[in-house]
Structure formats: C-alpha cells, structure tokens
C-alpha cells in the first residue's frame, strides 16, 4: 500500500467540458505529433502526441523534471524539438520563428517595464510592430477592459498588487490577439488566498475571450480547479490525458492515483473474478493474476444498516487522525495489519474500533508504475 498527501479539497472538482485523450473538435487548433527533445544524452521529452481544441483550457501537470516547461517552450518556439512536428490549424507551426507564431506566453515573472505605465506596458509590442497610434489605443483599451484594469491604465507597475500585475501581463499577451496563450506557472508567485482567487478569475477570463490556454503547473489543485483536460507528464512521457473528474476517479496508473490526491494502493491477487487483498475481497472484471487497485479515502465510509452485495465490509482500529477542517484524514489498521487512510466528517476524537465499508466499484484497477530517476530538465 502507498499513500501520497496533497491538498484536502482535491476530491471536489468542477464538471469538465471535455473528456478523454483528444479534444472534441474534429480539427484541433494545436496538434503535437511525436515530439521528442534531448539535451545531449539527457532525454527530456519522449514522443509526446497531444491535441488542443479551439477554446480549450488544457493544463500540463507534472513535478519538477517532468519536461512540462520544455514542452511549452517548444510550442512557443524558444526551443527546437529534436524530432516530431507541431501544427496549428493544420499548418506547420514548428517551422516558424517565435515572432511569427500566433502564440503568446505569460511567464511566472511578469517582466513589466517599471518606467512605463500600465497602458504603455500593454501596448509595447504593438508599438514595436509600428501599428497606427489609434489602433494601438483601441486595442489597449479593449485588453485592459477584458482584465478589469482600465482604471489603472496611467499607473506604474510598482503601485499595483501582484494579482493586478498578473492581469496586466495577461492583457499584454491578449492585446496581440493570439490564437493560443501559453502560461508558465503564472500564479506561483502569489500568496495562497490571492492564488485561489486568481484561479477562478483566470478560468472565467479564458471563457470570456474564447482563446485556447495551455497552462503549465506542478500544483494538482490548480490543475483540477481550472482545466478542461489535464495532461499529466512523468519523466518526459504522458502518463494520462483526461478531464479532471476522470483523472481523479479513474486514474490509469498507480503514479496518477498517488500524484492526484490521497489514495490507498491495494495490491493482491485476482482469482475467478474476485480480488483478494489480505483479508479484503471483492468482485472485479480483471483476469486471474496479480492486481493493483486505487481506493480513495473518501470512498471508505462508516458501515450502517444492511450491507449490499457490492459493499466490502471490514473492521479496523483507528490509529491516528489529522484535522482538515470539515473532514479528518484517519489512518486505520485492519486485524491482519493492513493500513488504510479514510476521510470522515470532522469531530473532536476518533478512537477505538469502527466498522467500515466501500463499494467494489470504488476499487479502481491501475497499472503499476515503475520508479524512474529524474532527468533534470523541467
């Protein structure tokens, strides 16, 4: 059994707009085909194939060293892929220099010019492109209105908050009217409360402007809250691509199950359609042989009333509890020594033996994940 601790509220996610490994659009906006990248002998990306639909919010999620920022830089044109190709609207994107791609990037550090006003910062790229002054003024006004920063147009960046600076960085990208906006952990410098607020605002803004967003983060909660789909990278390979709800409830691998939220990994044997994990057993559709299952702590509950045929009942002793606001994360021990984590309603003192149960459908089969060593590049 293995457990991984992340944020308490990962179990509650919004209903996704899309599900599955490919977007619903018949002709995707962005089509990444077998992209690989190596720095010398260091392999950072391995044959990544991924599509982004028009108007989609796709998050590339992964821990340090997974290759997510490298992939973003290849899309932007700041890095060249070692192999593979990238198309936008059916035409090759990877052959164009960065300034000719209808792609803009918002970085973690906003890089606003301190000596320029908010409006001057937003319009800087348009002035470099030598657009007519009246068009620049109109587009800057529209971009500031999109991010609700019109009132600060004459203010210098040092006079506004971090969250407001983030909006200005977005406006500076949106004013160029890109077809695709890339965001490289743009919220990581904000404090926790402002970060949560900006997650909601950024998602709402994306819906309003209708531009496809590719968002890079290592924060699981951020990915769950904001995304239509999540592409989980692990050591340069795609572990799973799915909606937040699917990737949480139906993880494809042990790594996915552990990386997204808490889970209990149950290892056992399947025989004649029944999974056996120490003293626990339940019906499964797997063939005979070794089996590995992910069981979320919130899916283990106090047993009440008469058990149904699909319920797996057992008795366990509470060893310890951790307070998480409205809920407690409890560690319990079965009579045979099996340790499990369960999530229950918060109360002052959990102790003694309890009768518990879970549905056999909540024990989700996952593939085992081999342990790999980081390659070094993010």
Helices and strands as residue ranges (DSSP letters): G 8-11, E 30-39, E 42-52, E 57-61, H 68-76, E 83-88, E 91-92, G 98-100, E 103-106, H 118-122, H 124-128, H 133-146, G 150-152, G 157-159, H 162-174, E 180-184, H 192-209, E 212-217, H 220-226, E 229-234, E 237-242, H 244-249, H 254-259, E 264-271, E 274-277, E 280-283, E 289-295, G 297-299, E 301-302, E 311-324, E 327-334, E 339-345, E 353-359, G 360-362, E 364-365
